[in-house]
Amino acid sequence: MTRIAVEGHATRTHPAELGTARLAVSFAGAGRGDVLAAAARVHGALVEQARAHTESGAATRWDASSVHAFAYDEWVKPAADLGEQKVRRFRARAGVTVRFADFDALSTWLAEVLEIDGVELEGVDWDLTDDTRATLLAEVRAEAARETVARANAYAAALGLGTVRPIAVYEDGLRPSAGPGGSGHPERRMFAMAAADAGQVELSPADLEVEASVTADFETDAPA
């Protein structure tokens, strides 16, 4: 009896279907109350807009962190002939994330909010819907499994070992003594952003990849 161990791999690419914008609100100043008030005002406006986009269907989900403030020391030079002095300052921060299914709405919204003082874009993460991801994962898993059969048969034929039969199949990282493998989930990539006409931010998400890898053991009746 001869054992043949092989690996199968498959990949699918698909255009991004969801874009999650991560916005940060940040204000700094000498007064804790002032920076908290400024951050709370802008943060509240972003939350209202996020809620409106979700209710309209342009976005599918939103989340917001609470506004918080912290103190820090900054060294400043009050005059050319004076040395640096330590000044206590305060910074208030908060975050808002919105997951959009409508990329035109996302582009327009980003162009609007990035004009607001205190708002920064930390990034946009691209993803697939759950249904699309599940469909693609089923396809790549089946294709990866079929590849193990083809490879095992090719080795057996080359060695004159006859027909093979599977005895074990392992998902990536699950074979005993094997290292951890990939997640099998699509890559969540950042975006390329550029200024666009008509009050929009140009978004250029790359296609996302969904992949699967398996290893399988086959046996033949031929002697080793």
TIFIKE-588234 format. One record per atom (N, C-alpha, C, O): y, z, x; atom name. Coordinates in steps of 0.001 Angstrom, whole numbers, plus 500000, padded with zeros to 6 digits. Example, Ala and Ser with C-alpha at 12.3 -4.5 7.8 and 13.67 -1.06 7.14 Angstrom:
// TIFIKE-588234
REC     c2     c3     c1 site
REC 494310 507800 513190    N
REC 495500 507800 512300   CA
REC 496700 507800 513200    C
REC 496681 508465 514236    O
REC 497750 507080 512850    N
REC 498940 507140 513670   CA
REC 500030 507870 512900    C
REC 501138 508039 513409    O
***
This chain:
// TIFIKE-588234
REC     c2     c3     c1 site
REC 498805 500000 500843    N
REC 500000 500000 500000   CA
REC 501248 500000 500880    C
REC 501348 500779 501828    O
REC 502186 499131 500563    N
REC 503421 499022 501344   CA
REC 504615 499377 500462    C
REC 504696 498953 499309    O
REC 505531 500154 501013    N
REC 506749 500528 500286   CA
REC 507934 499754 500859    C
REC 508093 499644 502075    O
REC 508749 499227 499971    N
REC 509955 498488 500361   CA
REC 511161 499177 499729    C
REC 511201 499352 498511    O
REC 512135 499566 500529    N
REC 513366 500196 500035   CA
REC 514520 499213 500187    C
REC 514736 498662 501266    O
REC 515254 498997 499113    N
REC 516353 498028 499136   CA
REC 517573 498607 498418    C
REC 517502 499628 497733    O
REC 518683 497916 498605    N
REC 519934 498308 497959   CA
REC 520463 497141 497141    C
REC 520308 495982 497525    O
REC 521085 497453 496020    N
REC 521735 496438 495199   CA
REC 523183 496819 494945    C
REC 523515 497996 494803    O
REC 524034 495817 494890    N
REC 525458 496081 494706   CA
REC 526061 494994 493816    C
REC 525663 493831 493885    O
REC 527027 495388 492980    N
REC 527711 494417 492117   CA
REC 529143 494871 491884    C
REC 529435 496067 491877    O
REC 530029 493906 491694    N
REC 531451 494188 491495   CA
REC 532017 493279 490411    C
REC 531659 492105 490326    O
REC 532893 493822 489594    N
REC 533664 493048 488629   CA
REC 535145 493378 488827    C
REC 535495 494505 489177    O
REC 535996 492399 488604    N
REC 537438 492642 488614   CA
REC 537996 492367 487224    C
REC 537478 491532 486482    O
REC 539055 493083 486892    N
REC 539643 492941 485559   CA
REC 541124 493300 485644    C
REC 541491 494234 486355    O
REC 541979 492567 484925    N
REC 543407 492920 484927   CA
REC 543628 494329 484384    C
REC 542911 494783 483492    O
REC 544614 495004 484924    N
REC 544957 496342 484446   CA
REC 545346 496288 482974    C
REC 545978 495333 482521    O
REC 544962 497318 482238    N
REC 545272 497391 480808   CA
REC 546202 498551 480468    C
REC 546841 498553 479416    O
REC 546276 499533 481357    N
REC 547106 500713 481137   CA
REC 547929 500990 482384    C
REC 547439 500841 483503    O
REC 549157 501384 482197    N
REC 550019 501760 483319   CA
REC 550649 503112 483047    C
REC 551364 503282 482059    O
REC 550385 504080 483924    N
REC 550916 505433 483753   CA
REC 552077 505656 484705    C
REC 551897 505710 485921    O
REC 553260 505784 484143    N
REC 554462 506033 484943   CA
REC 554614 507529 485162    C
REC 554525 508319 484223    O
REC 554846 507910 486421    N
REC 555058 509316 486782   CA
REC 556512 509493 487211    C
REC 556926 509015 488267    O
REC 557272 510181 486378    N
REC 558692 510390 486632   CA
REC 558951 511835 487038    C
REC 558316 512760 486532    O
REC 559886 512013 487950    N
REC 560315 513346 488368   CA
REC 561798 513496 488078    C
REC 562589 512584 488323    O
REC 562164 514654 487555    N
REC 563563 515010 487335   CA
REC 563920 516077 488355    C
REC 563224 517088 488461    O
REC 564982 515871 489099    N
REC 565338 516815 490164   CA
REC 566854 516903 490305    C
REC 567544 515888 490405    O
REC 567362 518144 490312    N
REC 568786 518411 490533   CA
REC 568920 519569 491511    C
REC 568139 520519 491473    O
REC 569905 519485 492374    N
REC 570165 520544 493346   CA
REC 571637 520919 493296    C
REC 572494 520081 493014    O
REC 571924 522196 493573    N
REC 573307 522642 493581   CA
REC 573415 524101 493957    C
REC 572417 524753 494264    O
REC 574639 524611 493930    N
REC 574883 525991 494347   CA
REC 574575 527000 493253    C
REC 574343 528174 493545    O
REC 574568 526567 492005    N
REC 574330 527487 490904   CA
REC 572998 527241 490225    C
REC 572708 526120 489809    O
REC 572188 528277 490111    N
REC 570867 528135 489503   CA
REC 570981 527691 488048    C
REC 570244 526809 487608    O
REC 571888 528291 487313    N
REC 572046 527930 485914   CA
REC 572476 526492 485716    C
REC 572032 525826 484781    O
REC 573339 526016 486593    N
REC 573830 524640 486466   CA
REC 572719 523620 486687    C
REC 572591 522662 485925    O
REC 571914 523826 487733    N
REC 570862 522843 488006   CA
REC 569768 522918 486949    C
REC 569180 521898 486591    O
REC 569490 524121 486447    N
REC 568510 524245 485371   CA
REC 568985 523519 484117    C
REC 568207 522823 483464    O
REC 570246 523681 483787    N
REC 570782 523030 482591   CA
REC 570753 521514 482731    C
REC 570399 520812 481784    O
REC 571122 521002 483907    N
REC 571119 519554 484121   CA
REC 569707 518994 484032    C
REC 569482 517964 483396    O
REC 568755 519673 484669    N
REC 567371 519201 484637   CA
REC 566802 519270 483230    C
REC 566098 518357 482799    O
REC 567101 520345 482513    N
REC 566586 520494 481153   CA
REC 567142 519412 480233    C
REC 566429 518906 479366    O
REC 568404 519057 480417    N
REC 569023 518034 479575   CA
REC 568356 516670 479782    C
REC 567989 516000 478816    O
REC 568205 516268 481039    N
REC 567598 514962 481327   CA
REC 566118 514965 480974    C
REC 565599 513993 480426    O
REC 565444 516063 481292    N
REC 564017 516172 480980   CA
REC 563791 516068 479479    C
REC 562864 515390 479035    O
REC 564629 516731 478698    N
REC 564490 516662 477247   CA
REC 564671 515256 476715    C
REC 563966 514837 475798    O
REC 565620 514523 477293    N
REC 565836 513138 476861   CA
REC 564622 512268 477177    C
REC 564226 511437 476360    O
REC 564029 512453 478360    N
REC 562843 511672 478723   CA
REC 561668 512001 477815    C
REC 560909 511112 477428    O
REC 561518 513274 477475    N
REC 560428 513676 476589   CA
REC 560582 513016 475223    C
REC 559602 512536 474653    O
REC 561800 512990 474698    N
REC 562029 512347 473408   CA
REC 561701 510860 473470    C
REC 561116 510317 472533    O
REC 562065 510207 474549    N
REC 561751 508783 474698   CA
REC 560249 508563 474836    C
REC 559701 507616 474271    O
REC 559590 509434 475582    N
REC 558135 509321 475738   CA
REC 557437 509485 474396    C
REC 556493 508760 474083    O
REC 557907 510439 473612    N
REC 557320 510651 472291   CA
REC 557542 509430 471396    C
REC 556646 509026 470655    O
REC 558725 508854 471469    N
REC 559025 507682 470639   CA
REC 558154 506491 471020    C
REC 557670 505777 470142    O
REC 557948 506268 472311    N
REC 557098 505153 472743   CA
REC 555649 505370 472312    C
REC 554947 504414 471982    O
REC 555205 506616 472313    N
REC 553838 506899 471879   CA
REC 553695 506677 470380    C
REC 552699 506114 469925    O
REC 554676 507114 469622    N
REC 554626 506933 468173   CA
REC 554698 505457 467784    C
REC 554130 505058 466768    O
REC 555387 504648 468580    N
REC 555500 503217 468273   CA
REC 554250 502432 468650    C
REC 554063 501301 468202    O
REC 553389 503037 469479    N
REC 552186 502346 469930   CA
REC 552323 501667 471270    C
REC 551337 501171 471814    O
REC 553540 501632 471820    N
REC 553718 501026 473146   CA
REC 553040 501856 474221    C
REC 552546 501319 475213    O
REC 553018 503173 474023    N
REC 552337 504088 474939   CA
REC 551200 504768 474191    C
REC 551231 504892 472967    O
REC 550204 505202 474940    N
REC 549045 505836 474314   CA
REC 549002 507339 474531    C
REC 548275 508050 473837    O
REC 549786 507830 475503    N
REC 549742 509264 475789   CA
REC 550943 509635 476652    C
REC 551433 508815 477429    O
REC 551412 510867 476512    N
REC 552464 511356 477393   CA
REC 552216 512824 477690    C
REC 551522 513519 476947    O
REC 552791 513273 478777    N
REC 552647 514672 479173   CA
REC 553904 515065 479941    C
REC 554541 514223 480574    O
REC 554252 516331 479883    N
REC 555456 516798 480573   CA
REC 555222 518194 481119    C
REC 554608 519036 480462    O
REC 555711 518431 482315    N
REC 555675 519766 482901   CA
REC 556982 520476 482592    C
REC 558006 519829 482371    O
REC 556954 521798 482574    N
REC 558158 522560 482261   CA
REC 559147 522520 483423    C
REC 558773 522278 484571    O
REC 560398 522761 483104    N
REC 561447 522785 484120   CA
REC 561375 524106 484878    C
REC 561288 525172 484269    O
REC 561410 524034 486192    N
REC 561418 525254 487002   CA
REC 562431 525100 488125    C
REC 562750 523990 488551    O
REC 562926 526233 488592    N
REC 563939 526226 489649   CA
REC 563501 527135 490785    C
REC 562788 528116 490575    O
REC 563933 526798 491978    N
REC 563640 527626 493146   CA
REC 564826 527588 494097    C
REC 565613 526642 494101    O
REC 564934 528630 494895    N
REC 566037 528738 495850   CA
REC 565587 528267 497223    C
REC 564415 528383 497583    O
REC 566527 527738 497976    N
REC 566257 527357 499357   CA
REC 567554 527467 500149    C
REC 568648 527458 499584    O
REC 567412 527570 501447    N
REC 568576 527689 502326   CA
REC 568850 526357 503007    C
REC 567934 525668 503457    O
REC 570112 526016 503072    N
REC 570522 524773 503711   CA
REC 571595 525084 504761    C
REC 572526 525847 504503    O
REC 571454 524496 505920    N
REC 572433 524701 506981   CA
REC 573474 523597 506910    C
REC 573149 522413 506991    O
REC 574735 524002 506755    N
REC 575827 523042 506630   CA
REC 576894 523341 507669    C
REC 577032 524474 508130    O
REC 577637 522325 508025    N
REC 578735 522452 508991   CA
REC 580043 522301 508215    C
REC 580443 521179 507904    O
REC 580715 523409 507898    N
REC 581904 523330 507047   CA
REC 583072 522584 507667    C
REC 583903 522031 506946    O
REC 583150 522559 508982    N
REC 584238 521855 509664   CA
REC 583772 521442 511043    C
REC 582808 521989 511580    O
REC 584473 520464 511612    N
REC 584060 519935 512912   CA
REC 584101 520993 513999    C
REC 583309 520951 514940    O
REC 585035 521954 513873    N
REC 585180 522963 514924   CA
REC 584421 524244 514621    C
REC 584575 525237 515332    O
REC 583606 524233 513579    N
REC 582836 525417 513218   CA
REC 581345 525133 513359    C
REC 580900 523989 513259    O
REC 580598 526180 513588    N
REC 579152 526039 513682   CA
REC 578515 525954 512305    C
REC 579177 526137 511283    O
REC 577229 525675 512299    N
REC 576516 525569 511034   CA
REC 576394 526936 510374    C
REC 576251 527962 511039    O
REC 576455 526919 509060    N
REC 576323 528140 508282   CA
REC 575209 527968 507253    C
REC 575000 526883 506711    O
REC 574509 529056 507003    N
REC 573421 529010 506026   CA
REC 573980 529209 504615    C
REC 574703 530166 504340    O
REC 573623 528281 503742    N
REC 574103 528328 502365   CA
REC 572906 528361 501425    C
REC 571985 527555 501556    O
REC 572920 529286 500487    N
REC 571848 529363 499495   CA
REC 572091 528325 498395    C
REC 573167 528261 497801    O
REC 571073 527528 498149    N
REC 571156 526500 497124   CA
REC 569944 526604 496209    C
REC 568987 527323 496499    O
REC 570002 525876 495103    N
REC 568926 525908 494114   CA
REC 568551 524480 493725    C
REC 569394 523585 493674    O
REC 567266 524300 493454    N
REC 566781 523000 492986   CA
REC 565937 523219 491734    C
REC 565096 524116 491684    O
REC 566173 522395 490740    N
REC 565385 522425 489504   CA
REC 564599 521126 489402    C
REC 565130 520045 489656    O
REC 563334 521242 489030    N
REC 562464 520068 488952   CA
REC 561634 520110 487675    C
REC 561379 521172 487108    O
REC 561224 518935 487246    N
REC 560310 518791 486116   CA
REC 559693 517407 486200    C
REC 560193 516536 486912    O
REC 558609 517210 485472    N
REC 557924 515920 485507   CA
REC 557585 515414 484119    C
REC 557396 516193 483185    O
REC 557512 514101 483999    N
REC 557101 513447 482760   CA
REC 556187 512288 483132    C
REC 556524 511488 484005    O
REC 555046 512192 482486    N
REC 554147 511056 482686   CA
REC 553901 510387 481338    C
REC 553704 511060 480326    O
REC 553914 509069 481337    N
REC 553694 508309 480109   CA
REC 552739 507165 480420    C
REC 552962 506392 481351    O
REC 551679 507067 479637    N
REC 550705 505989 479820   CA
REC 550981 504878 478807    C
REC 550878 505078 477597    O
REC 551332 503714 479328    N
REC 551710 502570 478492   CA
REC 550569 501565 478394    C
REC 549866 501301 479369    O
REC 550401 501007 477190    N
REC 549531 499846 476997   CA
REC 550353 498567 476926    C
REC 549832 497478 477165    O
REC 551633 498694 476600    N
REC 552559 497562 476517   CA
REC 553364 497523 477811    C
REC 554265 498339 478007    O
REC 553044 496577 478698    N
REC 553692 496541 480006   CA
REC 555142 496069 479923    C
REC 555957 496448 480764    O
REC 555480 495250 478924    N
REC 556879 494866 478753   CA
REC 557723 496086 478394    C
REC 558829 496260 478905    O
REC 557192 496921 477514    N
REC 557908 498143 477140   CA
REC 558033 499076 478337    C
REC 559071 499710 478524    O
REC 556989 499164 479141    N
REC 557035 499991 480349   CA
REC 558105 499488 481300    C
REC 558886 500275 481836    O
REC 558142 498182 481512    N
REC 559111 497591 482424   CA
REC 560546 497859 481972    C
REC 561402 498230 482775    O
REC 560794 497667 480680    N
REC 562138 497892 480149   CA
REC 562527 499360 480242    C
REC 563656 499687 480607    O
REC 561593 500239 479911    N
REC 561881 501678 479941   CA
REC 562189 502152 481353    C
REC 563115 502937 481556    O
REC 561424 501683 482324    N
REC 561684 502086 483707   CA
REC 563066 501636 484157    C
REC 563777 502379 484834    O
REC 563444 500424 483783    N
REC 564772 499938 484161   CA
REC 565862 500827 483581    C
REC 566899 501038 484209    O
REC 565626 501346 482386    N
REC 566625 502206 481745   CA
REC 566673 503593 482381    C
REC 567750 504083 482721    O
REC 565518 504223 482542    N
REC 565523 505619 482993   CA
REC 565873 505748 484467    C
REC 566391 506783 484886    O
REC 565603 504719 485260    N
REC 565932 504808 486678   CA
REC 567433 504701 486929    C
REC 567889 504913 488052    O
REC 568200 504374 485895    N
REC 569655 504394 485999   CA
REC 570223 505787 485730    C
REC 571414 506021 485936    O
REC 569385 506706 485274    N
REC 569838 508059 484935   CA
REC 569868 508916 486192    C
REC 568902 508938 486955    O
REC 570957 509610 486404    N
REC 571093 510488 487562   CA
REC 570035 511589 487507    C
REC 569845 512229 486473    O
REC 569357 511798 488616    N
REC 568356 512850 488703   CA
REC 566940 512416 488406    C
REC 566015 513219 488526    O
REC 566741 511152 488018    N
REC 565402 510660 487682   CA
REC 564863 509823 488830    C
REC 565540 508925 489332    O
REC 563647 510124 489235    N
REC 562974 509365 490283   CA
REC 561611 508911 489782    C
REC 560949 509624 489027    O
REC 561202 507737 490201    N
REC 559870 507228 489874   CA
REC 558931 507559 491021    C
REC 559095 507055 492132    O
REC 557947 508406 490749    N
REC 556977 508771 491777   CA
REC 555891 507723 491922    C
REC 555257 507628 492973    O
REC 555670 506940 490885    N
REC 554674 505880 490988   CA
REC 554164 505464 489623    C
REC 554424 506121 488615    O
REC 553434 504363 489608    N
REC 552745 503889 488410   CA
REC 551283 503692 488780    C
REC 550968 502979 489733    O
REC 550399 504321 488029    N
REC 548962 504192 488253   CA
REC 548378 503264 487195    C
REC 548677 503385 486007    O
REC 547546 502341 487646    N
REC 546964 501346 486744   CA
REC 545516 501692 486446    C
REC 544799 502201 487307    O
REC 545092 501413 485222    N
REC 543732 501757 484825   CA
REC 543260 500785 483748    C
REC 544010 499932 483273    O
REC 541999 500944 483384    N
REC 541393 500187 482291   CA
REC 541172 501109 481104    C
REC 541136 502330 481258    O
REC 541024 500529 479927    N
REC 540669 501343 478771   CA
REC 539236 501837 478930    C
REC 538453 501271 479693    O
REC 538908 502892 478205    N
REC 537553 503440 478284   CA
REC 536512 502404 477872    C
REC 535455 502304 478495    O
REC 536804 501634 476826    N
REC 535833 500636 476359   CA
REC 535602 499553 477406    C
REC 534460 499170 477664    O
REC 536677 499061 478008    N
REC 536523 498032 479039   CA
REC 535769 498573 480237    C
REC 534890 497899 480775    O
REC 536103 499783 480660    N
REC 535418 500365 481809   CA
REC 533924 500531 481529    C
REC 533091 500242 482388    O
REC 533588 500999 480319    N
REC 532179 501190 479974   CA
REC 531427 499860 479964    C
REC 530294 499779 480438    O
REC 532060 498821 479423    N
REC 531423 497500 479389   CA
REC 531180 496969 480793    C
REC 530090 496484 481097    O
REC 532196 497058 481650    N
REC 532059 496546 483012   CA
REC 531053 497356 483816    C
REC 530294 496794 484606    O
REC 531038 498668 483624    N
REC 530060 499489 484340   CA
REC 528634 499123 483938    C
REC 527744 499069 484787    O
REC 528415 498873 482651    N
REC 527075 498469 482209   CA
REC 526670 497155 482869    C
REC 525519 496984 483270    O
REC 527621 496226 482980    N
REC 527317 494935 483595   CA
REC 526987 495076 485077    C
REC 525998 494515 485547    O
REC 527806 495820 485816    N
REC 527569 495907 487259   CA
REC 526329 496731 487572    C
REC 525639 496454 488553    O
REC 526034 497733 486761    N
REC 524813 498506 486995   CA
REC 523577 497639 486797    C
REC 522636 497694 487589    O
REC 523587 496830 485727    N
REC 522447 495949 485482   CA
REC 522320 494910 486587    C
REC 521214 494619 487043    O
REC 523446 494349 487020    N
REC 523399 493341 488078   CA
REC 522922 493942 489397    C
REC 522155 493314 490126    O
REC 523374 495151 489702    N
REC 522933 495800 490936   CA
REC 521434 496072 490902    C
REC 520745 495915 491910    O
REC 520932 496481 489738    N
REC 519496 496728 489618   CA
REC 518703 495433 489782    C
REC 517661 495417 490437    O
REC 519203 494341 489181    N
REC 518503 493059 489333   CA
REC 518512 492593 490788    C
REC 517560 491964 491250    O
REC 519576 492900 491495    N
REC 519615 492506 492902   CA
REC 518539 493220 493711    C
REC 517961 492629 494623    O
REC 518262 494487 493388    N
REC 517194 495185 494125   CA
REC 515850 494506 493896    C
REC 515039 494405 494816    O
REC 515614 494041 492677    N
REC 514350 493353 492389   CA
REC 514262 492061 493195    C
REC 513232 491768 493801    O
REC 515345 491294 493197    N
REC 515344 490032 493935   CA
REC 515136 490265 495428    C
REC 514384 489532 496070    O
REC 515783 491262 495975    N
REC 515657 491515 497409   CA
REC 514260 492014 497765    C
REC 513688 491614 498779    O
REC 513716 492891 496922    N
REC 512369 493391 497194   CA
REC 511346 492261 497129    C
REC 510448 492184 497967    O
REC 511482 491386 496137    N
REC 510557 490256 496040   CA
REC 510701 489313 497223    C
REC 509710 488769 497711    O
REC 511935 489117 497688    N
REC 512150 488237 498839   CA
REC 511486 488798 500090    C
REC 510843 488062 500839    O
REC 511639 490096 500315    N
REC 510985 490705 501480   CA
REC 509464 490632 501359    C
REC 508767 490325 502326    O
REC 508961 490919 500154    N
REC 507508 490896 499969   CA
REC 506953 489492 500178    C
REC 505900 489324 500793    O
REC 507658 488482 499667    N
REC 507194 487107 499843   CA
REC 507221 486703 501308    C
REC 506299 486049 501795    O
REC 508282 487094 502013    N
REC 508384 486733 503426   CA
REC 507280 487367 504258    C
REC 506832 486802 505256    O
REC 506849 488547 503834    N
REC 505825 489270 504597   CA
REC 504421 489063 504039    C
REC 503456 489631 504548    O
REC 504310 488243 502986    N
REC 503001 487992 502407   CA
REC 502395 489203 501740    C
REC 501186 489423 501816    O
REC 503241 490002 501077    N
REC 502761 491252 500490   CA
REC 502479 491145 498997    C
REC 502006 492109 498396    O
REC 502754 490011 498390    N
REC 502439 489852 496977   CA
REC 503495 490441 496057    C
REC 504661 490571 496430    O
REC 503069 490795 494848    N
REC 503981 491283 493816   CA
REC 504432 492714 494101    C
REC 503671 493536 494612    O
REC 505698 492989 493756    N
REC 506225 494350 493938   CA
REC 506409 495011 492577    C
REC 506561 494329 491563    O
REC 506394 496332 492561    N
REC 506691 497091 491341   CA
REC 507598 498268 491710    C
REC 507397 498905 492744    O
REC 508586 498554 490874    N
REC 509516 499636 491189   CA
REC 508866 500998 490984    C
REC 508097 501197 490044    O
REC 509181 501922 491866    N
REC 508676 503289 491723   CA
REC 509809 504315 491672    C
REC 509592 505447 491240    O
REC 511012 503936 492106    N
REC 512149 504862 492043   CA
REC 513448 504078 492163    C
REC 513542 503112 492920    O
REC 514438 504510 491406    N
REC 515775 503914 491466   CA
REC 516787 505052 491567    C
REC 516706 506032 490826    O
REC 517740 504915 492488    N
REC 518745 505957 492704   CA
REC 520146 505356 492592    C
REC 520440 504317 493182    O
REC 521000 506028 491826    N
REC 522400 505642 491844   CA
REC 523010 506019 493185    C
REC 522464 506830 493933    O
REC 524154 505411 493469    N
REC 524810 505623 494752   CA
REC 525048 507110 494999    C
REC 525663 507797 494184    O
REC 524552 507592 496133    N
REC 524747 508983 496511   CA
REC 523700 509940 495993    C
REC 523734 511118 496348    O
REC 522759 509482 495158    N
REC 521763 510382 494578   CA
REC 520410 510330 495276    C
REC 519537 511148 494985    O
REC 520224 509394 496182    N
REC 518967 509373 496927   CA
REC 518882 510627 497782    C
REC 519857 510980 498446    O
REC 517739 511313 497785    N
REC 517598 512516 498609   CA
REC 517955 512243 500062    C
REC 517541 511240 500644    O
REC 518731 513154 500634    N
REC 519172 513087 502033   CA
REC 520246 512038 502269    C
REC 520664 511831 503408    O
REC 520699 511373 501217    N
REC 521760 510378 501379   CA
REC 523114 511048 501211    C
REC 523227 512059 500517    O
REC 524118 510503 501828    N
REC 525464 511038 501706   CA
REC 526065 510685 500362    C
REC 525509 509871 499625    O
REC 527211 511300 500034    N
REC 527870 511001 498766   CA
REC 528338 509562 498710    C
REC 528781 508999 499711    O
REC 528236 508979 497539    N
REC 528638 507585 497381   CA
REC 529928 507470 496618    C
REC 530671 508439 496463    O
REC 530187 506256 496136    N
REC 531403 505997 495379   CA
REC 531289 506514 493963    C
REC 530219 506937 493524    O
REC 532397 506478 493259    N
REC 532445 507021 491912   CA
REC 531993 506017 490859    C
REC 531622 506415 489755    O
REC 532015 504721 491177    N
REC 531693 503715 490178   CA
REC 532812 503470 489189    C
REC 532628 502749 488209    O
REC 533979 504066 489435    N
REC 535115 503882 488547   CA
REC 536073 502860 489134    C
REC 536090 502645 490346    O
REC 536867 502232 488287    N
REC 537818 501247 488802   CA
REC 538860 501899 489678    C
REC 539232 503054 489471    O
REC 539326 501158 490651    N
REC 540402 501661 491487   CA
REC 541661 501807 490642    C
REC 541960 500982 489779    O
REC 542385 502881 490921    N
REC 543661 503092 490243   CA
REC 544746 502835 491271    C
REC 545031 503684 492115    O
REC 545329 501695 491197    N
REC 546227 501255 492251   CA
REC 547683 501455 491873    C
REC 548063 501417 490703    O
REC 548476 501669 492902    N
REC 549914 501726 492721   CA
REC 550440 500314 492483    C
REC 549688 499342 492541    O
REC 551732 500215 492215    N
REC 552270 498933 491801   CA
REC 553318 498422 492768    C
REC 553939 499178 493514    O
REC 553493 497108 492726    N
REC 554626 496495 493418   CA
REC 555756 496387 492415    C
REC 555556 495922 491293    O
REC 556944 496815 492816    N
REC 558068 496842 491892   CA
REC 559246 496109 492494    C
REC 559535 496244 493683    O
REC 559914 495343 491678    N
REC 561114 494646 492125   CA
REC 562071 494531 490955    C
REC 561669 494649 489797    O
REC 563320 494303 491255    N
REC 564306 494139 490192   CA
REC 564038 492843 489448    C
REC 563654 491841 490051    O
REC 564239 492864 488152    N
REC 564027 491670 487333   CA
REC 565227 491486 486422    C
REC 566051 492387 486267    O
REC 565313 490310 485824    N
REC 566414 490031 484918   CA
REC 566178 490707 483574    C
REC 565105 491251 483313    O
REC 567201 490663 482730    N
REC 567117 491136 481344   CA
REC 566762 492607 481265    C
REC 566042 493011 480351    O
REC 567247 493428 482201    N
REC 567070 494865 482117   CA
REC 565642 495327 482216    C
REC 565244 496260 481518    O
REC 564867 494702 483059    N
REC 563478 495097 483237   CA
REC 563179 495324 484711    C
REC 563878 494827 485594    O
REC 562117 496090 484949    N
REC 561556 496244 486284   CA
REC 560314 495374 486347    C
REC 559437 495478 485490    O
REC 560234 494526 487346    N
REC 559086 493622 487469   CA
REC 557884 494390 488005    C
REC 557948 494990 489078    O
REC 556800 494367 487257    N
REC 555571 495066 487626   CA
REC 554505 494043 487981    C
REC 554313 493061 487264    O
REC 553816 494274 489083    N
REC 552801 493323 489549   CA
REC 551511 494053 489906    C
REC 551157 494140 491082    O
REC 550807 494576 488912    N
REC 549562 495277 489223   CA
REC 548467 494316 489665    C
REC 548283 493256 489067    O
REC 547754 494684 490700    N
REC 546599 493894 491131   CA
REC 545433 494147 490179    C
REC 545375 495182 489515    O
REC 544507 493194 490119    N
REC 543307 493400 489315   CA
REC 542545 494613 489837    C
REC 542537 494897 491035    O
REC 541910 495316 488916    N
REC 541134 496502 489266   CA
REC 539669 496128 489461    C
REC 539165 495198 488832    O
REC 539005 496853 490327    N
REC 537593 496603 490611   CA
REC 536723 497703 490007    C
REC 537059 498886 490060    O
REC 535612 497286 489438    N
REC 534571 498202 488982   CA
REC 533306 497815 489732    C
REC 532905 496652 489724    O
REC 532694 498768 490363    N
REC 531525 498440 491177   CA
REC 530411 499444 490957    C
REC 530637 500560 490491    O
REC 529199 499022 491303    N
REC 528026 499886 491222   CA
REC 527099 499561 492375    C
REC 526940 498402 492760    O
REC 526496 500592 492915    N
REC 525500 500433 493976   CA
REC 524290 501287 493632    C
REC 524427 502429 493193    O
REC 523121 500733 493834    N
REC 521880 501476 493624   CA
REC 520932 501184 494781    C
REC 521011 500138 495424    O
REC 520053 502114 495023    N
REC 518943 501865 495940   CA
REC 517654 502031 495151    C
REC 517589 502820 494209    O
REC 516645 501294 495538    N
REC 515384 501332 494799   CA
REC 514215 501225 495763    C
REC 514298 500570 496802    O
REC 513133 501880 495398    N
REC 511886 501810 496154   CA
REC 510872 501006 495355    C
REC 510681 501231 494159    O
REC 510229 500073 496030    N
REC 509189 499250 495422   CA
REC 507910 499406 496231    C
REC 507942 499708 497424    O
REC 506792 499195 495562    N
REC 505495 499221 496242   CA
REC 504739 497928 495963    C
REC 504917 497288 494926    O
REC 503909 497574 496898    N
REC 502980 496457 496720   CA
REC 501572 496978 496929    C
REC 501370 498049 497501    O
REC 500617 496222 496468    N
REC 499222 496622 496658   CA
REC 498688 496227 498017    C
REC 497603 496650 498417    O
REC 499460 495407 498730    N
REC 499003 494985 500055   CA
REC 499027 496172 501010    C
REC 499910 497023 500903    O
REC 498094 496248 501925    N
REC 498075 497362 502873   CA
REC 499272 497309 503808    C
REC 499791 496233 504107    O
REC 499699 498456 504259    N
REC 500818 498545 505199   CA
REC 500401 498005 506546    C
REC 501202 497990 507480    O
***
